[in-house]
Amino acid sequence: QVQLVESGGGLVQPGGSLRLSCAASGRGFSINPMEWYRQAPGKERELVAVVTSGGRSNYADSVKGRFTISRDNAKNTVYLQMNSLKAEDTAVYYCSQVLLTIRYWGQGTQVTVSS
């Protein structure tokens, strides 16, 4: 069983920054990839970034160069640093992990980019 709790969302102006955190409980955090997804109103949930257990990362084209995913295995926490935010980044952001073929989701945190 894995529990994921996101935090750090909020309202930010275009060009601003936010850092999201996702705290995980349960076994297996450090050996499995962690992912951030987002879902904007009326759109499907999309993968934003993934980080492997060893720290390698990949990003959606829409966020490359602006977002950075990282993890602290000692704290069972994954982060998403978001810079140069745009209105189109507005969404609910979810962290996720697959463990033994089961995908777990956090409850999500709202990010709103608006002036």
Beta strands, then each sheet from edge to edge (+ up, - down):
strand 1: 3-7
strand 2: 10-12
strand 3: 18-25
strand 4: 34-39
strand 5: 46-51
strand 6: 57-59
strand 7: 67-72
strand 8: 77-82
strand 9: 91-99
strand 10: 102-105
strand 11: 109-113
sheet 1: 1+ 3- 8+ 7-
sheet 2: 2+ 11+ 9- 4+ 5- 6+
sheet 3: 2+ 11+ 9- 10+
end
